[in-house]
Amino acid sequence: EKFLSWASPGKEYNKAKGKVNELYLMSLQFGVIDKFYERKIQLQRTKHKFEKAETEFRRFLLNRKRSGAISLQIRGSLDIQFMDNPKHGVIGRSRETYRCRLIKEEVITYEYKMRTLQVS
């Protein structure tokens, strides 16, 4: 697994995984999932680079929120997580495939587009 390779198993890994999942959920809420994948926060090689990328992306999302951007009410659950594995090299509880995740993201993105549709 290449995600969070810098984090040691246990508390540090769980904390970083929680941050990634939180940013993933927020990016779904604001319809910017493509930006989440562009930033590659989960693939950073060092803790310093991870924290810098996480802070920048969080600032981007908070600016969207402050600007009054429409957001979907998506609750965090086991169904909507980017990472649900307990440690490196272990498959998560959901056993979610790439295709299944992509379908969920496309459905939520479509819902966001329909909610923000401006018809005059």
ZIKAFEN-V543652 format. One record per residue. RES is the residue in one letter. SS is DSSP state (helix for helix, strand for strand, loop for the rest). Layout:
BEGIN
res = [RES RES]
ss = [SS SS]
END
This chain:
BEGIN
res = [E K F L S W A S P G K E Y N K A K G K V N E L Y L M S L Q F G V I D K F Y E R K I Q L Q R T K H K F E K A E T E F R R F L L N R K R S G A I S L Q I R G S L D I Q F M D N P K H G V I G R S R E T Y R C R L I K E E V I T Y E Y K M R T L Q V S]
ss = [loop loop loop loop loop loop loop loop loop loop helix helix helix helix helix helix helix helix helix helix helix helix helix helix helix helix helix helix helix loop loop loop helix helix helix helix helix helix helix loop helix helix helix loop loop loop helix helix helix helix helix helix helix helix helix helix helix helix helix helix helix helix helix helix helix helix loop loop loop loop loop loop loop loop loop loop loop loop loop loop loop loop loop loop loop loop loop loop loop loop loop loop loop loop loop loop loop helix helix helix helix helix helix helix helix helix helix helix helix helix helix helix helix helix helix loop loop loop loop loop]
END
